Amino acid sequence: MNTYLNMTRVALEEKGILYNEFDERTIGVGFTKANDSHLNFSLQFDEQTEDCLEKANHLHVSTYIENCNMRSKYSQALMLCNSLNQEYRWAKFYVDKDYDIACDADAILSNDAAGDECLELMFRLMTIIDEVVPRIMHLNEFGVTTTTTLAIENYS
């Protein structure tokens, strides 16, 4: 069983946040916001080895802002991503291969607080997304929904 997944599960339960377990490595968390928009997180944990807890663990968060294809506004989208990257220290924005704006964030998890750290990064990214979606929508006439993926990778 993945220790970091368990720690995250406990942290979610302590906060009263509902989640779904998709398999032994993945937890899904969804939020409905005040404006009825949805934000979905998929927390994916790499398999752990027995000595894994003695090594640094990297948390990687990816967010894809869907329904906002920027193919026709590619250069403006790149300029917006560049501006957002200058403004937000904890997030990296880019245009992905499908011409959607994507966002990544990284953190190193500690062994004793990994669950709380996962929640903190998830909420921090949620706040950043709330701040930038109006700017993305301004570039694109379509509505915006977001899907977020969290993945933990072990670095030996």
C-alpha positions as CSV (number, residue, x, y, z in Angstrom):
1,M,0.0,0.0,0.0
2,N,1.3,3.5,-0.9
3,T,2.1,5.4,2.3
4,Y,1.6,8.8,0.5
5,L,-1.8,7.8,-0.8
6,N,-2.8,6.7,2.7
7,M,-1.6,10.0,4.2
8,T,-3.5,11.9,1.5
9,R,-6.6,9.8,2.2
10,V,-6.4,10.6,5.9
11,A,-5.9,14.3,5.2
12,L,-9.0,14.4,2.9
13,E,-11.1,12.6,5.5
14,E,-10.0,15.0,8.2
15,K,-11.2,17.9,6.1
16,G,-14.4,16.2,5.2
17,I,-13.5,16.1,1.5
18,L,-15.2,13.3,-0.4
19,Y,-13.0,11.3,-2.8
20,N,-13.1,8.2,-5.0
21,E,-10.5,5.5,-5.2
22,F,-10.0,4.5,-8.8
23,D,-7.3,1.9,-8.1
24,E,-4.5,1.2,-5.6
25,R,-2.6,4.3,-6.9
26,T,-5.3,6.9,-7.8
27,I,-7.7,9.1,-5.8
28,G,-10.1,11.4,-7.5
29,V,-11.4,14.6,-5.9
30,G,-14.0,16.9,-7.5
31,F,-15.2,20.3,-6.4
32,T,-18.3,22.2,-7.5
33,K,-17.6,25.9,-7.1
34,A,-19.9,28.8,-6.4
35,N,-20.5,29.5,-10.1
36,D,-21.4,25.8,-10.7
37,S,-18.1,25.2,-12.5
38,H,-16.3,22.0,-11.7
39,L,-12.7,21.3,-10.9
40,N,-11.5,17.7,-10.9
41,F,-8.3,16.4,-9.4
42,S,-6.8,13.0,-10.0
43,L,-4.1,12.2,-7.4
44,Q,-1.8,9.5,-8.9
45,F,0.9,8.0,-6.8
46,D,3.8,6.0,-8.2
47,E,4.4,2.6,-6.7
48,Q,6.6,2.7,-3.6
49,T,9.5,0.5,-2.7
50,E,10.3,-0.5,0.9
51,D,13.2,2.1,1.1
52,C,11.2,4.8,-0.7
53,L,10.4,6.7,2.5
54,E,14.1,7.5,2.9
55,K,14.2,9.2,-0.4
56,A,12.8,12.5,-1.6
57,N,9.4,12.3,-3.3
58,H,8.4,14.7,-6.0
59,L,4.8,15.8,-6.3
60,H,3.8,16.9,-9.8
61,V,0.4,18.5,-10.6
62,S,-0.9,18.9,-14.1
63,T,-4.0,20.9,-14.9
64,Y,-5.6,21.0,-18.4
65,I,-8.0,23.8,-19.1
66,E,-10.4,22.1,-21.5
67,N,-12.8,23.5,-24.0
68,C,-10.5,26.4,-24.8
69,N,-8.6,25.3,-27.9
70,M,-6.1,27.9,-28.8
71,R,-5.1,26.7,-32.3
72,S,-6.4,29.9,-33.9
73,K,-4.9,32.1,-31.2
74,Y,-1.7,30.2,-30.6
75,S,0.7,33.2,-30.5
76,Q,-1.6,35.1,-28.1
77,A,-1.9,32.0,-25.9
78,L,1.9,31.7,-25.8
79,M,2.2,35.3,-24.8
80,L,-0.5,34.8,-22.1
81,C,1.4,31.7,-20.8
82,N,4.6,33.7,-20.7
83,S,2.9,36.4,-18.7
84,L,1.3,33.9,-16.3
85,N,4.7,32.2,-15.8
86,Q,6.2,35.5,-14.7
87,E,3.4,36.2,-12.3
88,Y,2.9,32.8,-10.6
89,R,5.9,31.2,-8.9
90,W,4.1,27.9,-8.1
91,A,2.7,27.1,-11.5
92,K,4.0,26.7,-15.0
93,F,1.6,27.4,-17.9
94,Y,2.0,26.2,-21.5
95,V,0.0,25.3,-24.6
96,D,-0.1,21.5,-24.9
97,K,-0.1,19.4,-28.1
98,D,-3.9,19.7,-28.3
99,Y,-3.6,23.5,-28.2
100,D,-5.2,23.7,-24.7
101,I,-3.6,25.7,-22.0
102,A,-2.1,23.5,-19.4
103,C,-0.6,24.1,-16.0
104,D,2.0,22.2,-14.0
105,A,3.2,22.6,-10.4
106,D,5.9,20.7,-8.5
107,A,6.8,20.1,-4.8
108,I,9.0,17.9,-2.8
109,L,6.9,15.9,-0.2
110,S,8.2,15.3,3.3
111,N,7.6,11.9,4.9
112,D,5.6,13.1,7.8
113,A,3.2,15.6,6.2
114,A,2.7,14.3,2.6
115,G,-1.1,14.3,2.9
116,D,-1.3,17.9,4.1
117,E,1.2,18.9,1.4
118,C,-0.8,17.3,-1.3
119,L,-3.9,19.2,-0.1
120,E,-2.0,22.5,0.1
121,L,-0.7,22.2,-3.4
122,M,-4.2,21.2,-4.7
123,F,-5.8,24.2,-3.0
124,R,-3.0,26.6,-4.1
125,L,-3.4,25.4,-7.7
126,M,-7.1,25.8,-7.4
127,T,-6.7,29.4,-6.3
128,I,-4.3,30.2,-9.2
129,I,-6.7,28.6,-11.7
130,D,-9.5,30.8,-10.4
131,E,-7.4,33.8,-10.9
132,V,-6.3,33.0,-14.5
133,V,-9.4,31.5,-16.0
134,P,-11.0,34.9,-16.8
135,R,-7.8,35.9,-18.7
136,I,-7.9,32.7,-20.6
137,M,-11.6,33.0,-21.3
138,H,-10.9,36.6,-22.6
139,L,-8.7,35.0,-25.3
140,N,-11.2,32.4,-26.1
141,E,-15.0,32.8,-26.4
142,F,-15.8,29.2,-25.2
143,G,-16.5,28.1,-21.7
144,V,-13.7,26.7,-19.6
145,T,-13.6,23.5,-17.5
146,T,-10.5,22.2,-15.8
147,T,-9.1,18.8,-15.1
148,T,-6.2,18.3,-12.8
149,T,-3.8,15.4,-12.4
150,L,-1.5,14.9,-9.4
151,A,1.4,12.4,-9.8
152,I,4.0,11.5,-7.3
153,E,7.3,10.4,-8.7
154,N,10.2,8.9,-6.7
155,Y,13.7,10.3,-7.4
156,S,16.5,8.0,-6.3
